[in-house]
Amino acid sequence: MILALLAILAGFVLLMWSADRFVDGAAATAKHAGMPSLLIGIVIVGFGTSAPEMVVSALAALDGSPGLALGNAYGSNIANTGLILGATAMVIPLSVNSKIIRKELPLLLVITCITAAFFWNGGLSRTESVILLAGFFSLIGWSVFSALRGKGDAIEGEYDSELAEHDMPLGKALFWVVAGLILLIVSSRMLVWGAVTIAQQLGVSDLIIGLTIVALGTSLPELAATVAAARKGEHDIAIGNVVGSNMFNLLAVVGIAGAIAPMPIVPPELITRDWPMVMGLTIALFIFGYGFRGRQGRINRFEGAALLLAYVVYTGYLIYQITSKAL
């Protein structure tokens, strides 16, 4: 148990650090290749911040722990919206100025409904997983199109200043792309092993471990990026990081896990307990961030507190389930 806890702790630290290096290296490499800053920010950085979830879920599926992979995806979305955006907005109210972000919010809502429809029959087939992955690549294509057509968007200036702060020579950038990816895999392997071991020791499902410990750990890159962006006044990047990551989690993270290890039976609580939480937070984010009847989209302190409270209550219930089974 102690060794597993140490593996999780070390995995978290290495995962967060390596994800940051990987994103910086990938963004700098793309900049050297002449890619527009808006395209780098939406596609490269968006993909990079979801890399921990993708790698962890792929390894969990290969290890025969699909519940851990699903818990990681759904739990990360809950942490992203409830904890990260909620806590950030309580300190620094966030406003949505980007037209691209306003288009992504309803798209996230649709994707959340589609993944639930696949789970509704009690399982996730390889065909359904491939459809999710096809949706992921379609999302990448749409993001590229939006970035190329979105010159002058409010978020473009924010990405310009952000990339200028993380500029590096090409050789160093390529080194961190490779080294960051290798370290991502190593840290994810440590994290998955520790999480599965603890689940077995406590006698709880790997789904709950994925929803709590693993989801929080893999969301740390989003937390760091969102808080940093909000402190600099880059509100659209702060919200865009979470919206993009949530879409990638539902399409790529779940899709990769299901393609590797189809799930004829998924835990019923995923539909009755976890999906309603994901859906509720997604609807709240859409209502707060989109803006209706001329009102600018924003997440104020009160709305941030509501998101954070929902996360705390939900996580408290999961912790109660873990402790009640362990005693």
Steps between C-alpha positions, in 0.01 A plus 500: 500500500779745595692419181185555296438838666859603429460391138186713467664803661815472289289432192294815560806722537677355197179500297434869560859600432541287186163612358609862539832434326327305221250780434769769500718297265216418262380861490850634438563238227176596327594867522837428335306318225310821431161404641274791604480560875124444503542158337777408744293603799177326404641177354855442630456632854147359523623155400800523731304584814283192441802276436517376864139377489559331163815317610362397839178366348683311225728331756204426729312335213808296405528388864138382500365787712243669273316644801812698587509639146132602507533647847802698385309652207178583683675597823735734313204679343337537841825631651564732205159666518416479869836536671722685253255745343298531819796581724660728240181700443455549876835678510499659153159522324536380141347652187458343157597729212606245239252398230686170469439415866130588462480249212677231703261520797191357323727250322618370839136460603425291189809281549401434863157377384652279227734319740210440738293352215777247436507398866123477533485137386732406788823461305746656257591307185809541286284640219360769731852576620623539142209740437615706799854505363367604159317780680827598667683530169204691356526735798870550426412582139231745609742659746759548225234656276379728780854608583585581139173690454505662843768765445421800714310295757536619861693190599768548232675785684502295818674211324751739340618626839490152653718344229746789518563417865584135422719547193802267470751388234386226263745240631387552859135492391544166320685357801210584732245356260676163509611508864164634617313221320727230645460641851124522448489127431728412794306717748167370369618142547592578862165669557293216350687234698459690825132573439412141410692370803320735738161412349573133560625563855195710595255271325345778291447518126769644277225729365486689831879521521502636146230755584688629804875451535593444136262763358632766735860414417456503124312831525795674663639631165162661426492645852844657461423633151158640596616677817805647323286625210240654732766683703632656177150608397486239222143397578426337164806275531396407855152390391618366163750267671218335695247485213757352260629252757146384582423432132828314454433291812155384384608424144866397513550371855182288504549407133857380547409293806200339326692429180773322697266315736129501404272502802195273462391609847573840653431571868133607526594782738684665212157574347299556816757694705792632296349594163227718658776688683699551179185606316388737774836676514515518120153658481598750771820587315304549179243727667763705683751527216292532185306815587137551401286800403794729458667402829870431470603149590677488834549301819471731798594426860154372594487268198855383572398422858205296372729295272750443781228402749364240256851353465557491877167328571551244222859422599402481867242237412760296309746523790224383734448196278873425503536531877180308577625203298849520646377490862 
